[in-house]
């Protein structure tokens, strides 16, 4: 079976420590094949009979485990170089906990940046959240993978902190309810239009 392994989001970003690399090697064994993805996850194959043993060892090392396939990936976050509080580490953690691992029509990536420098490239993720001076801007439809790469469209500006998680959750729910089978989020946004998406997201 295949699992996705990721470091926890922290004040220094989503970084693997040397001890965690060691723990991964010890848990998987010398012959293990590990794929490093573009969204900061490791894909690893493990024997079904060793699944619980390996997962427990990785969790004990402070790593996080997610499903592989048509799911929302763990949050692709910046390194919070402006400080945990100013860059919004707390909201990033809440967002990751709320959305990661949800089954969706096509693999979905959510990016987060703690300032307008946007070093984690949230505008090239399917959903991008950027902390600004007066709130959070939310972008949709970015596509960083393929020859048709595109920048996300600004859907909402100055969203208050206490509404960010709910807005992103609603976006994902609308996608799940209205997307065609295996339809990528960026294509879904193009088909349904930005204006219609705003209407659906604002509908309670």
Helices and strands as residue ranges (DSSP letters): E 2-7, H 18-28, E 34-36, E 42-45, G 48-50, H 51-60, E 63-66, E 76-77, H 84-87, H 89-99, E 110-113, G 122-124, E 127-132, E 135-140, E 153-159, H 161-178, H 185-192, H 194-202
